[in-house]
Amino acid sequence: MTLEDEGIISGYTTEINYNLLGYHIHVLIYLKLNNTTYQKTMDALEKVKDPDIIKYSCYRISGEWCLLLKVMSKTQEGLTKYIDQLLEIDGVTASNTVFLFKS
């Protein structure tokens, strides 16, 4: 029996160099929510789209902030527009953006 058969290895991935595709801005966006309708907020979050943005992770977290998004952007303008759209979602009360310099 292999590790795949036992479910220990569940898949293989390909690493993409997003910098070569023009996504040079990498950020973490913390969102604060004021409501308890988490799923409604998540559904609205999925509808926020921008051609300059790739959202590659979303985490529900504890503490002062409620959600953490990992986002890549091609332009500063696209990132600003995306954050503005996030703040328009019903229940989102604040955001904090942290720029990643190196990972």
C-alpha positions in Angstrom: 0.0 0.0 0.0 1.3 3.4 -0.9 1.2 6.7 1.0 -1.3 7.9 -1.7 -3.5 4.9 -1.1 -3.5 5.5 2.7 -4.5 9.2 2.2 -1.3 10.4 3.7 -0.3 12.1 0.5 -3.4 13.7 -1.0 -1.9 15.5 -4.0 1.0 17.2 -5.7 1.3 20.9 -6.5 2.9 23.2 -9.0 4.6 26.3 -7.9 3.9 29.3 -10.1 6.2 32.3 -10.2 3.6 35.1 -10.0 6.2 37.8 -10.2 6.9 36.7 -13.8 3.2 37.1 -14.5 3.3 40.7 -13.2 2.0 40.2 -9.7 4.7 42.1 -7.9 2.7 43.4 -4.9 2.0 40.8 -2.2 -0.1 41.8 0.8 -1.9 40.5 3.9 -5.3 42.1 4.4 -6.9 41.9 7.8 -10.6 42.5 8.0 -12.8 43.3 11.0 -16.4 42.3 10.9 -19.3 43.6 13.0 -21.8 40.9 12.4 -22.3 37.3 13.2 -23.3 36.3 9.6 -19.9 35.0 8.7 -21.2 33.0 5.7 -23.0 36.0 4.2 -19.8 38.0 4.4 -17.8 35.2 2.8 -20.3 34.9 0.0 -20.0 38.7 -0.6 -16.2 38.4 -0.4 -16.2 35.9 -3.2 -18.0 38.3 -5.5 -15.3 41.0 -5.2 -13.3 40.7 -8.4 -10.5 42.7 -10.0 -8.3 41.7 -13.0 -5.2 43.0 -11.2 -5.9 40.9 -8.1 -5.3 37.2 -7.2 -6.7 36.2 -3.7 -5.0 33.0 -2.9 -5.9 32.4 0.7 -8.6 33.5 3.2 -8.5 32.5 6.8 -10.9 33.0 9.7 -8.8 34.1 12.6 -9.2 34.9 16.3 -8.2 38.1 18.1 -8.8 41.7 17.1 -9.3 40.9 13.4 -11.8 38.4 12.0 -10.4 37.5 8.5 -7.0 37.4 6.9 -6.6 37.5 3.1 -3.4 36.8 1.2 -3.5 38.8 -2.0 -1.3 39.5 -4.9 -1.8 42.5 -7.2 -0.3 43.8 -10.4 -0.8 47.5 -9.5 -1.1 49.8 -6.5 -4.3 51.2 -8.1 -5.8 47.7 -8.5 -5.1 46.9 -4.8 -6.6 50.2 -3.7 -9.8 49.5 -5.7 -10.0 46.0 -4.3 -9.7 47.1 -0.7 -12.3 49.8 -1.3 -14.6 47.1 -2.6 -13.9 45.0 0.5 -14.9 47.9 2.8 -18.2 48.2 0.9 -19.3 44.7 2.0 -22.0 44.8 4.6 -20.5 43.8 8.0 -16.9 44.8 7.1 -16.0 47.7 9.4 -12.2 48.0 9.0 -9.1 46.8 7.2 -5.4 46.7 7.8 -3.0 46.0 4.9 0.5 44.7 5.5 2.9 44.6 2.5 5.1 41.6 2.2 8.7 42.3 1.2 10.1 38.8 1.1 8.9 35.3 1.8 
